């Protein structure tokens, strides 16, 4: 496994790849979401007619979740998506991938105004995908996000976190009031330092590091030889 990085380092890595090397951010999102879908499929092995529930926030982490939903649905896996927030809050790449799901007739239900809708789906699903918050979170988690995260941690049979369990600080390993307890964390490019310190080890479960297409030249430029 590659050595862990701070939140600032991973953000600089992504920014350099996008702004200085011209890699479209939506390409990185596509690679990330597809990798999550593949890891979810591994977690579903041996399940007959499995069901997946993907819970999304309104940032880029949600976009990764939408991509994963598209790949899982296209593979014939029963996939339901819940949005904790309003669709109009989605921006840029996340909004693009949301609209693709709409055109695929893959319904995205709002779990903010009526979170009780999501409760039975979270409890029944073979895998729940946490795509609520990414590494950019730096504030206390408030409702409706708080209650949804508590529901996932309490009710889900098996949780796959997208990049980082929602509510965890990726550098310090502390939690912002409440945090998803994942069985598997599919993290992008490098593990985060917060996975191995503070509360991190109790929240991440198995850590799987996936390559989302950032060139080695970018890694060396930002992080040096690792």
N, C-alpha and C positions, 0 to 999 in steps of 0.2 A: 504494500500500500504506500502511495506517495505520502510524504510528510505533511502534517496539517498546516493550514494557513489561517490568518485572521480574516475577519470580514472585510477590512479595508484592502487587504491583498487580493482577495478574490474579486472584489469590485473593480480594483485597478486592472486586474487581468482581463476581465470582460470588457471594460471600457477601452483598453488598448486594442484588443482584438477587433472591436467594432469601429472605433474612430480612427485608428492609425493603420490598421491592416485591411479595413474595408469589408470585414465579414458581417453580413447583415444580421442584426440581432434576431430577426425572425428565423434565421437558419439555426442559430444556437438554440432557440426555443424549440424548434422542431426536433433537433437532435436530442435535447433533454427530455422532451415529452415522450418521444419514441423509446428512449432508454428506460424510462419509468414503466411504460406499457410492457416492455419485455420482462422487467423484473416482476411486475404484477403477474404476468402469465406464469412465471416460475413458481410463484407463491400459490397459484391455483392448480398446480399439477395434482392429478388424482381426484379433483372435484368434478362431480357430474352436474352439468348445466349450471356452472358457477355464476354468481352475481357480484358485481363490483359497484361500489358507491364512491363517487369522487366529490369531495367537498372543497370548493374553491373560494378564495377571497376575491379581491378586486385588483391585485397587482400582477406583476409578471409571474409570480408563482402560480397564480390561477391560469395563466396562459399555458404553462407547462402541463397543468392538469387537463386543460381543454384538449391539448394535443394528445395526451395519453388516452383520453376518452375516445377521441376519434379513432385511434389505432386499435383500441380494445373493441369498440363497436364494429369496426370493419372486419375484425377477426371473428365476429359472431358471438362475442361475449356480452351477456346482458349487463348494460352499463347505464347507470343513472347519475346525473350530475346535479349538484346543488350549489347555488351561488349565495354566499353570505354577503349580501349587498345588492346594489342595483346595476343592471347591465350598462346603464349610461355612465357609471363610474369607471368602467373598463377603458383602458387607453391603449393606443398603438397596437403592438403585436398581440396582446391578450384579447383586445376587441376583435381583431382579424380572426383569431381562432375561435372565438365565441360565435361569430357570424357563420363560420364554416359549419359548426355543429348545428346551428339553426337550419341551415340549408340541407343538412343531412337528416333533418327531422329527428335529431337526438335531443330530446327535451332537456332544458336546463331550468330547474325549479328554484324559486327564491326561498332560501332558508333563513332570511333575516326577518322578514315581516311575520312569518308564521313558522318558527323553527320546529314546531311539533310535527310538521310534514316530514321532516328528515329523520325523526327518531326511529320509526319502524324500519326504514330503509337501512339506516346505519346498523341497527341491531341484526337485521337479516342477512346483510351482505357477507359474502365469504372474505372479501377484502375491502377495506375502506382506505381510500387514498386521501391523505392530508395535503391539500394544495392551498392552504389558507394564507400563511405568511412565509416569506422567504428570509434570507439572511439580513435584509434591510430593516427588519423590525427593531425599533429602539425606544419603545414606549410600553406602558402597561396595557395589557389586553383588556378591553372593555366589552360589554355586551353590544351587539348580539354574538360577537366572536367568542367571548368567554364561555357562554352557555353552550355553544356548539362544540367548542374544544372539550369542555367537560363531558359532554354527551359522547363524543368519540372515544375519549379515554375510558369512560365507564361502560359503554355498550358494545363497542366494536369487537368482533372476534379476532381480527388481525388487521394491523394498520401498517401501511406503507407511506412514509413521509417523503415528500418531494423536496429534495435538497437539504432540508433541516426540519425537525419537528417544530410545528408552529408554537411560538411562545418562548423558544430557546434563544439565548444570545450566542451567536456563532463564535465569538471570541472568548468570552468569560465562562460560558457554561451555566450562567445564572438564568433564571426564568423570569419572564415579565408578568408575574402574578399567577399565570396558569399556562400549562404546556401540554401538548399532545404527547402521549406515551406511545411511541412507535415500536413495532416489532422489527421493522426494517426501514432504514433510511437510505434512499438512493440519492447520493450527493454528487455534485457535478465538478469535474476536473480535479479537485483535491478535497480531502476531508477537512473539516473545520476544527480549529483548536478547541472550541467549546464542546466538541463531542467527547473530549477526554478529560475535562476538568469540571469542577463545580457539580451541578446537577446533570450535566450532559450525559454521562455514562448510563444514568437511569432512564433517560428519555429516548435514546436513539435506537436501541436494539442492535441488530446486525447492520453494520455500515457497509454499503456497496458503493464504490467510487466508479463513476462512468465517465468516459471521454465524450465531450460534446463538440469536438472539432476545433479546439483552440490550438494553433500550431506551436510546435516546440520553440520556434523563434520568439514568439510572444511570451511564453513562459520564462525563457532565459532572460529576456529584456526586463520583465517585471520582477521576477523572483530570483534571478541569478541561476547558477547551476545547482540543481537539487538532486 
